[in-house]
Amino acid sequence: MSSIKPFLDENFLLETKSAEKLYHEFAKDLPIIDYHCHLPPDQIAGNHQFENMSEIWLHGDHYKWRAMRTLGVDEKYITGDSTDEEKFQHWAQTVPYTMRNPLYHWTHLELKRYFGIDSLLNKKTAPAIYSQANTLLNTSEFRVRPLLQKMNVEIICTTDDPIDDLAYHEQIKNDNFNIKVLPAFRPDKCLMVEKGKSFRNYIDKLSEAADVEIEDLDSLFEALTKRMDYFHERGCRLSDHGLEYIHASRLSLKKANKVLKKALNKHKVKSDDVEIYKSVVLHFLCLNYHQRSWTQQFHLGALRNNNRRMESSLGPDTGFDSIGDWPQASALSRFFDGLDDNNQLAQTIIYNLNPGDNEVIATMIGNFNDGSTRGKMQFGSGWWFLDQKDGMERQMNALSNMGLISCFVGMLTDSRSFLSYPRHEYFRRIVCNLFGNDIEKGELPDDIDWIGKIVSDICYHNAREYFKF
């Protein structure tokens, strides 16, 4: 009898009997709270129906695009003008070469969980899979809302710019959709004072959205305050920032005001002055998050848009980003200490993209837990390039060693795809395997009920209690 385990069976990623028990009895059937994603709210509001597998699966997925480029697939079949069927065929030809990349697991989990397709995707099986999936996508059960319900999603937090009117969120709420869809405040563009014309264009749009003429720091703060109030009234309870590192220069409102005025008057600003401006505005925002009892999220460490030729051709967020290596500890310490000094530090989640900083982040959060809230400071789940088995395990091992994994708020998709929810299953299986292996090695007691409670807390209950949506 062969000892080789079947691929993607019910005990996928579960190496021990204890892991199997933890997953099937305590984690598998829990609802999903997706507290950070990039799903388009207009498609949820309109209960969008996708035309084919390429539209739902390949349009906008830079993970897949990077893999195809690496294999030598022409850009025509990735983001170019070829047909959707041709793009799907080239992705299918790529999939067998993605073994040991999480794309291989995600691809087949998504085919299996949504479409009931067990066949491995490759050049030979592509036509039949494309046809079968497209047939299902053209039914009412495969519109956006049923897809979310199929995965037992309970709450979704989208990512929204301060200038957004949130009309689609209002429509979803008024429809009495049984999944709560809430906005999250992402004001990064107001920090990008070094961007010249694009920054000024954005400030004009913010002025219009807030009905405030922004001409200095005070009026910028007034506009941002009005937009935070607007978001709060519509259910927003989270903010998010995607930064290379935390901006924590010495605060000077006077200098920051001069920098903003120079930028608005089309003058170039020096890098040191940019840091002062960003530090002041970020500090102001975080004070307001605390005032509103929001949770603030920081995604740190991405080196974006490395390939200028391809950015010029395709735009940003098209698969040319990587892990950065900025020092994080000192700035995080100064920034959080400045907020905590007057007890104005909001609940915080830090997502780290450089695994070399895992222990830095895991210990930094412990400096600012004050007993006011269970797990007030969170080390967020493995993000982007670390959103895979090794990355998640390393994040959870660092958190376990340096803090309390029992207080961890768990997984999120951080995705633009409505087919990404099996990533929660992937995460839950990995969590259960970590704890199950420790039980069977004698490193944890054989107390399935208690450890099962910890597992279910990580997978669902901690997030529900933490965010109080």
C-alpha positions in Angstrom: 0.0 0.0 0.0 1.3 3.4 -1.0 2.2 5.8 1.9 1.8 8.8 -0.4 -1.0 11.1 0.7 -3.5 12.1 -2.0 -3.3 15.7 -3.2 -5.9 18.1 -1.9 -8.0 15.5 0.0 -10.0 16.4 3.2 -6.8 16.3 5.2 -4.7 18.5 3.0 -1.8 20.1 4.9 -2.9 18.2 8.1 0.0 16.0 9.1 -1.3 14.4 12.3 -4.5 13.0 13.7 -4.6 15.9 16.2 -4.3 18.4 13.4 -7.2 16.7 11.6 -9.4 16.8 14.7 -8.6 20.4 15.3 -9.5 21.4 11.8 -12.6 19.4 11.2 -14.1 19.9 14.6 -13.0 23.4 15.6 -12.0 25.4 12.5 -13.6 24.2 9.2 -17.1 25.5 9.5 -16.5 28.9 11.2 -17.8 32.0 9.4 -15.3 34.3 7.7 -14.6 37.9 8.8 -12.6 39.4 6.0 -11.5 42.6 7.7 -9.1 43.8 4.9 -9.6 43.2 1.2 -9.7 45.1 -2.1 -13.0 43.7 -3.4 -14.8 46.3 -5.6 -18.0 47.3 -3.7 -19.7 48.2 -7.0 -19.6 44.6 -8.1 -21.1 43.5 -4.7 -23.8 46.2 -5.0 -24.7 45.2 -8.5 -24.4 41.5 -7.8 -22.1 41.3 -10.8 -22.1 38.3 -13.1 -18.8 37.4 -14.6 -18.6 36.5 -18.3 -16.0 33.9 -18.0 -13.1 32.4 -15.9 -10.6 34.9 -17.2 -12.6 37.9 -16.0 -13.1 36.5 -12.5 -9.7 34.9 -12.2 -7.1 36.6 -14.3 -8.1 40.2 -14.8 -6.2 42.2 -12.2 -4.4 39.3 -10.5 -0.7 40.3 -10.5 0.3 37.1 -8.7 -0.6 35.1 -11.7 0.8 37.7 -14.1 4.3 37.5 -12.4 4.3 33.7 -12.8 3.3 33.9 -16.5 6.0 36.5 -17.2 8.6 34.3 -15.4 7.7 31.4 -17.7 8.2 33.5 -20.7 4.5 34.2 -21.7 4.1 37.2 -23.9 2.4 40.2 -22.3 -0.2 39.9 -25.0 -1.6 36.9 -23.2 -1.4 38.5 -19.8 -2.6 42.1 -19.9 -2.7 42.5 -23.6 -5.3 42.4 -26.3 -5.6 38.6 -26.8 -9.0 37.0 -26.1 -10.0 35.9 -22.6 -10.0 32.3 -23.7 -6.4 32.6 -25.0 -5.4 34.2 -21.7 -6.9 31.3 -19.8 -5.2 28.8 -22.0 -1.8 30.5 -21.3 -2.5 30.5 -17.5 -3.4 26.8 -17.7 -0.1 26.1 -19.4 1.7 28.0 -16.6 0.0 26.2 -13.7 2.0 22.9 -13.8 5.1 25.0 -13.5 3.9 26.8 -10.4 4.5 23.7 -8.1 5.7 24.7 -4.7 4.4 28.2 -5.3 1.2 28.9 -3.4 -0.5 29.6 -6.7 -0.6 25.9 -7.3 -2.5 25.3 -4.1 -4.8 28.3 -4.5 -5.6 27.5 -8.1 -6.8 24.0 -7.3 -8.5 24.9 -4.1 -10.5 27.5 -5.9 -11.5 25.2 -8.7 -12.6 22.5 -6.2 -14.4 24.7 -3.7 -16.3 27.0 -6.0 -16.8 24.8 -9.1 -16.5 21.2 -7.8 -13.6 20.6 -10.3 -11.1 18.0 -9.1 -9.0 17.9 -12.3 -5.5 19.4 -12.3 -5.4 22.4 -14.5 -2.9 22.1 -17.4 -2.8 22.6 -21.2 -4.8 19.4 -21.8 -7.5 19.9 -19.3 -7.9 23.7 -19.9 -10.7 23.6 -22.6 -13.0 21.3 -20.5 -12.4 23.3 -17.3 -12.9 26.6 -19.0 -16.2 25.4 -20.5 -17.5 23.8 -17.3 -16.6 26.8 -15.1 -18.1 29.3 -17.7 -21.3 27.3 -17.7 -21.6 27.7 -14.0 -20.6 31.4 -14.0 -23.5 32.1 -16.3 -26.0 30.8 -13.7 -27.6 33.0 -10.9 -25.8 30.9 -8.2 -22.4 32.2 -9.4 -23.1 35.9 -9.3 -21.0 37.8 -6.8 -23.3 37.7 -3.8 -24.0 33.9 -3.9 -20.3 33.3 -4.3 -19.7 35.2 -1.0 -22.5 33.3 0.7 -21.1 30.0 -0.6 -17.9 30.6 1.3 -19.7 31.4 4.6 -18.5 35.0 4.6 -20.0 37.1 7.4 -18.3 40.5 7.2 -16.2 42.2 4.5 -14.2 45.4 4.9 -13.2 47.0 1.6 -10.4 49.5 1.1 -11.7 53.0 0.2 -10.2 56.4 -0.5 -11.3 59.4 1.5 -12.8 60.9 -1.7 -15.1 57.9 -2.3 -18.8 58.7 -1.8 -19.5 55.1 -0.5 -22.7 55.0 -2.5 -22.3 51.3 -3.2 -21.9 50.5 0.5 -25.1 52.4 1.1 -26.8 50.4 -1.7 -25.6 47.1 -0.2 -26.9 48.1 3.2 -30.3 49.2 1.9 -30.6 45.9 0.0 -30.5 44.1 3.4 -27.8 41.8 2.0 -27.0 39.2 4.8 -23.3 39.8 4.5 -22.2 43.1 6.1 -20.0 45.1 3.8 -18.2 48.0 5.5 -15.7 50.7 4.2 -12.2 51.2 5.5 -10.4 54.5 5.3 -7.2 54.5 3.2 -5.8 58.1 3.0 -2.3 57.4 1.7 -2.6 59.8 -1.3 -2.9 62.8 1.0 0.6 61.9 2.3 2.3 61.8 -1.1 3.4 65.5 -1.1 6.5 64.6 -3.2 4.3 63.5 -6.1 3.9 67.0 -7.5 1.1 67.3 -10.0 -0.6 64.1 -9.1 -0.6 65.2 -5.4 -2.2 68.5 -6.3 -4.8 66.8 -8.4 -5.7 64.6 -5.6 -5.9 67.5 -3.1 -8.4 69.2 -5.5 -10.6 66.0 -5.4 -10.3 65.9 -1.6 -11.3 69.5 -1.4 -14.4 68.8 -3.6 -15.4 65.7 -1.6 -15.1 67.5 1.7 -16.4 70.9 0.5 -13.3 72.5 2.0 -10.8 74.6 0.1 -7.5 73.1 1.0 -4.8 75.8 1.0 -2.8 74.9 4.2 -2.4 72.3 6.9 -5.4 73.5 8.9 -7.8 73.2 6.0 -6.3 69.8 5.0 -7.0 68.6 8.6 -10.5 70.0 8.4 -11.2 68.2 5.1 -9.8 64.9 6.4 -11.8 65.2 9.6 -15.0 65.7 7.6 -14.3 62.7 5.5 -13.5 60.5 8.6 -16.8 61.6 10.1 -18.5 60.8 6.8 -17.0 57.3 6.7 -17.8 56.7 10.4 -21.4 57.5 9.9 -21.5 54.8 7.2 -20.0 52.1 9.4 -16.3 52.5 8.9 -14.3 51.3 11.9 -10.9 50.6 10.3 -8.2 52.6 8.6 -5.3 51.3 6.6 -2.0 52.6 5.3 0.4 51.0 2.8 3.8 52.5 3.7 7.4 51.6 3.1 8.0 52.5 6.8 6.3 54.5 9.5 7.0 58.2 9.3 8.1 59.4 12.7 10.2 62.6 12.3 10.1 65.2 15.0 6.7 66.8 14.7 6.5 70.5 13.6 3.1 71.8 12.4 4.8 75.0 11.3 7.3 73.2 9.0 4.7 70.8 7.7 2.4 73.7 6.8 5.3 75.3 4.8 5.9 72.0 3.0 2.2 71.7 2.0 2.0 75.2 0.8 5.1 74.8 -1.3 3.8 71.7 -2.9 0.4 73.3 -3.6 2.2 76.2 -5.2 4.1 73.9 -7.5 7.4 74.1 -5.8 9.6 71.1 -5.3 10.0 69.9 -1.7 13.1 68.4 -0.1 13.2 64.8 1.1 13.7 65.8 4.7 10.8 68.2 4.5 8.6 65.4 3.0 9.3 63.3 6.0 8.2 66.1 8.4 5.0 66.6 6.5 4.2 62.9 6.3 5.0 62.4 10.0 2.7 65.3 11.1 -0.2 64.2 8.9 0.1 60.5 9.9 0.2 61.5 13.6 -2.9 63.7 13.1 -4.8 60.8 11.4 -3.9 58.3 14.1 -5.1 60.7 16.8 -8.4 60.8 15.0 -8.6 57.0 14.6 -8.2 56.7 18.4 -10.8 59.4 19.0 -13.3 57.4 16.9 -12.3 54.0 18.4 -11.2 52.7 15.0 -8.5 50.1 14.4 -5.5 51.3 12.4 -3.7 49.0 10.1 -0.2 49.5 8.7 1.1 47.5 5.7 4.9 48.0 5.9 7.8 47.1 3.7 6.8 46.9 0.0 9.2 48.3 -2.6 6.7 49.2 -5.3 6.9 49.8 -9.0 10.5 48.7 -9.5 10.2 48.5 -13.3 9.7 52.0 -14.7 9.3 50.8 -18.3 6.5 48.4 -17.4 4.9 50.9 -15.0 4.8 53.4 -17.8 3.2 50.9 -20.1 0.8 49.1 -17.7 0.5 51.4 -14.7 1.0 50.6 -11.0 0.0 47.4 -9.2 0.6 45.2 -12.2 3.2 42.8 -10.7 6.5 44.7 -10.4 6.7 45.1 -6.7 9.0 43.3 -4.2 10.1 43.1 -0.6 11.9 46.2 0.7 14.5 46.3 3.5 14.1 49.5 5.4 14.9 49.7 9.1 11.5 49.5 11.0 12.1 49.3 14.7 13.2 52.9 15.7 10.5 54.6 13.7 7.8 52.3 15.0 8.9 52.8 18.6 9.0 56.7 18.2 5.7 56.8 16.4 3.7 54.5 18.8 5.3 56.1 21.9 4.3 59.5 20.7 0.7 58.4 20.5 0.7 56.4 23.7 2.3 59.2 25.6 -1.1 60.8 26.0 -3.0 57.5 25.9 -4.1 58.1 22.3 -2.8 55.0 20.6 -5.6 53.1 18.8 -5.9 49.4 18.3 -3.2 48.6 15.8 -2.4 45.8 13.3 1.1 45.8 11.7 1.6 43.7 8.6 5.2 43.1 7.7 6.5 42.2 4.3 10.1 41.5 5.1 10.4 38.2 7.1 13.7 39.4 8.5 11.6 41.8 10.6 9.2 39.3 12.0 10.8 39.3 15.5 11.1 43.1 15.4 7.3 43.4 14.9 6.4 40.6 17.3 8.3 42.3 20.1 7.4 45.8 19.2 3.6 45.2 19.7 4.4 44.0 23.2 5.8 47.4 24.1 2.3 49.0 23.7 -0.1 46.4 25.0 -1.5 48.1 28.1 -4.2 45.7 29.4 -7.0 47.9 28.1 -7.9 45.6 25.3 -7.2 41.9 24.6 -4.5 41.9 22.0 -4.7 45.6 21.4 -1.5 45.5 19.3 -1.5 42.9 16.6 1.1 41.3 14.4 -0.9 40.8 11.2 -1.0 37.6 9.3 1.6 36.9 6.5 1.0 39.5 3.8 1.5 39.5 0.0 4.8 37.6 -0.7 4.5 36.0 2.8 0.9 34.9 2.2 1.9 31.3 1.8 2.6 28.3 4.1 6.1 29.1 5.1 5.4 32.8 5.5 2.3 32.2 7.7 4.2 29.6 9.8 7.1 32.0 10.3 4.8 34.8 11.3 2.9 32.6 13.7 6.0 31.1 15.2 7.5 34.5 15.8 4.2 35.7 17.4 4.0 32.5 19.5 7.6 32.9 20.7 7.5 36.6 21.4 3.9 37.2 22.4 0.5 35.4 22.6 -0.8 33.7 19.5 -4.0 33.0 21.4 -4.9 36.7 21.0 -4.2 36.7 17.3 -7.0 38.0 15.0 -6.1 35.7 12.2 -6.6 35.7 8.5 -7.7 38.2 5.8 -7.7 37.9 2.0 -6.1 41.2 1.1 -7.4 40.3 -2.4 -9.3 41.8 -5.3 -10.8 38.4 -6.3 -14.1 36.9 -5.3 -12.5 33.5 -5.7 -9.9 34.1 -2.9 -11.8 32.9 0.1 -10.3 29.4 0.2 -7.2 31.3 1.5 -9.0 31.3 4.8 -9.3 27.5 4.6 -5.6 27.4 3.7 -4.7 29.5 6.8 -7.0 27.5 9.1 -5.4 24.2 8.0 -1.9 25.6 8.6 -2.9 26.9 12.1 -4.4 23.5 13.0 -1.3 21.7 11.7 1.0 23.8 13.9 -0.9 23.1 17.0 -1.6 19.4 16.1 2.0 18.7 15.5 3.0 20.2 18.8 0.4 18.0 20.6 1.8 14.8 19.0 5.4 15.8 19.7 4.5 16.2 23.4 5.2 19.9 23.2 1.6 20.7 24.1 -0.8 18.7 26.3 -3.4 16.5 24.6 -6.2 18.8 25.6 -8.1 19.0 22.3 -11.0 21.0 23.7 -8.8 23.8 25.1 -6.5 24.0 22.1 -9.6 23.7 19.9 -10.9 26.8 21.6 -7.7 28.7 20.9 -7.8 27.6 17.3 -11.4 28.7 16.8 -10.6 32.0 18.5 -7.7 32.6 16.1 -9.8 31.6 13.1 -12.9 33.7 14.0 -13.9 34.7 17.5 -10.9 36.9 18.3 -11.6 39.1 15.2 -15.3 39.3 16.1 -14.5 40.5 19.6 -11.6 42.8 18.5 -13.5 44.7 15.8 -17.0 44.7 17.4 -18.6 45.3 14.0 
